[in-house]
Amino acid sequence: MSQNNKILSHLKSGYPLTPKDAQELFGVYRLSARVYDLTQKGHPIVSARKTVITRNGKTIVAEYRYAS
């Protein structure tokens, strides 16, 4: 199964996905590029900013969801 198909299946299942999650679950290092591919094929994927607390402070990351 391709990276795009794995990501699409995950999102369609109702789970959100962040770049860190994509890296850990699917070995995807450029989630935004894969999301771009999927939106160009007509899949309604939306993103929101999410604040993540790290050891070095706060970081803002994108969180993607399938908009059904």
C-alpha positions as CSV (number, residue, x, y, z in Angstrom):
1,M,0.0,0.0,0.0
2,S,1.4,3.4,-0.9
3,Q,2.0,6.2,1.6
4,N,-0.9,8.2,0.2
5,N,-3.3,5.3,0.6
6,K,-2.2,4.6,4.2
7,I,-2.7,8.3,5.1
8,L,-6.0,8.5,3.3
9,S,-7.3,5.3,5.1
10,H,-6.1,6.7,8.4
11,L,-7.9,10.0,7.9
12,K,-11.1,8.5,6.5
13,S,-11.2,6.3,9.7
14,G,-11.8,9.6,11.6
15,Y,-8.3,9.9,13.2
16,P,-6.3,13.2,13.0
17,L,-2.8,13.1,11.7
18,T,0.2,15.3,12.6
19,P,3.7,15.1,10.9
20,K,5.1,13.3,13.9
21,D,2.3,10.7,13.8
22,A,2.8,10.2,10.1
23,Q,6.5,9.7,10.7
24,E,6.0,7.1,13.5
25,L,3.1,5.3,11.9
26,F,3.9,5.3,8.2
27,G,7.5,6.5,7.8
28,V,6.3,9.6,6.0
29,Y,8.6,12.6,6.5
30,R,6.8,15.1,4.2
31,L,3.1,14.8,5.3
32,S,2.2,18.1,3.8
33,A,3.3,16.9,0.4
34,R,1.2,13.8,0.7
35,V,-1.8,15.8,1.8
36,Y,-1.3,18.1,-1.2
37,D,-1.3,15.0,-3.5
38,L,-4.6,13.8,-1.9
39,T,-6.3,17.2,-2.1
40,Q,-5.3,17.5,-5.7
41,K,-7.2,14.3,-6.3
42,G,-10.3,15.8,-4.7
43,H,-10.2,14.5,-1.2
44,P,-11.5,17.0,1.4
45,I,-8.7,17.2,3.9
46,V,-8.5,20.2,6.2
47,S,-5.7,21.3,8.5
48,A,-5.7,23.2,11.8
49,R,-2.9,24.5,13.9
50,K,-2.2,22.5,17.1
51,T,0.1,23.6,19.9
52,V,2.3,20.8,21.2
53,I,4.3,21.1,24.4
54,T,7.9,19.9,24.1
55,R,10.9,19.9,26.4
56,N,12.0,23.1,24.8
57,G,8.7,24.9,25.0
58,K,5.7,25.0,22.7
59,T,5.6,24.2,19.1
60,I,2.8,24.7,16.6
61,V,2.2,21.9,14.1
62,A,-0.4,21.1,11.5
63,E,-3.0,18.6,12.3
64,Y,-4.9,17.1,9.3
65,R,-8.4,15.6,9.3
66,Y,-10.7,14.2,6.6
67,A,-13.7,16.6,6.2
68,S,-16.6,14.3,5.3
